[in-house]
Amino acid sequence: MDEWKHTWPQYLVMFGVLPKSKFNEDSDVATILQKLGYSRVWRTWNGFEEDEKRKGGVEVWKWTST
């Protein structure tokens, strides 16, 4: 079976709770993103803090590897 080929985006925008979420038993989403070459470049409050799925503001991650 052919491996799925894709291009990773230069920027990822997500609620701040996502990078803290567990990806698997050994690491969280932020760790996986960093291994892929992404780093957080911006963060702000979003006004939806009462919703558990939207906590942590909004974050922008940029692909910085070459």
Sequence and secondary structure as in RCSB ss.txt:
>XXXX:A:sequence
MDEWKHTWPQYLVMFGVLPKSKFNEDSDVATILQKLGYSRVWRTWNGFEEDEKRKGGVEVWKWTST
>XXXX:A:secstr
         SEEEEETHHHHSBSSSS BHHHHHHHTTEEEEEEE  S TTSGGG S EEEEEE   
